[in-house]
Amino acid sequence: MEEYEVKIKELEIKLKELEHQLEHFEDIHSGHLDENDVRALVDRILTEKEYVTKKVIESIINESNLQLVKWIVGTGISVAAVVASIIQFI
């Protein structure tokens, strides 16, 4: 019975030490970064790097598609004009 009491006391001491370490750990790490610091850090990183949003990508793709359509229509009109002029000479 005495062995169990000694082991229980040892476990209680270890438990108190762990609780103390946990409190100390929480105190140390709670001061490092809070939610606002993380947001500020992410905002700073995003402003430093030139990332493109989905809307910007879609806008660029739409502009490229419009230029492609204009080029195709222009080329078609030019080909039609060349064919019409060749037919007139024949």
SULJOGI-V145596 format. One line per field, one symbol per residue. ss: DSSP state (H for helix, E for strand, L for the rest). psi: psi as a letter, one per 30 degrees, with the letter a starting at -180 (. if undefined). Layout:
ss=???
psi=???
//
This chain:
ss=LHHHHHHHHHHHHHHHHHHHHHHHHHHHHHLLLLHHHHHHHHHHHHHHLLLLLHHHHHHHHHHHHHHHHHHHHHHHHHHHHHHHHHHHHL
psi=eeeeeeeeeeeeeeeeeeeeeeeeeeeefffdkaeeeeeeeeeeeeeekilkleeeeeeeeeeeeeeeeeeeeeeeeeeeeeeeeeeef.
//
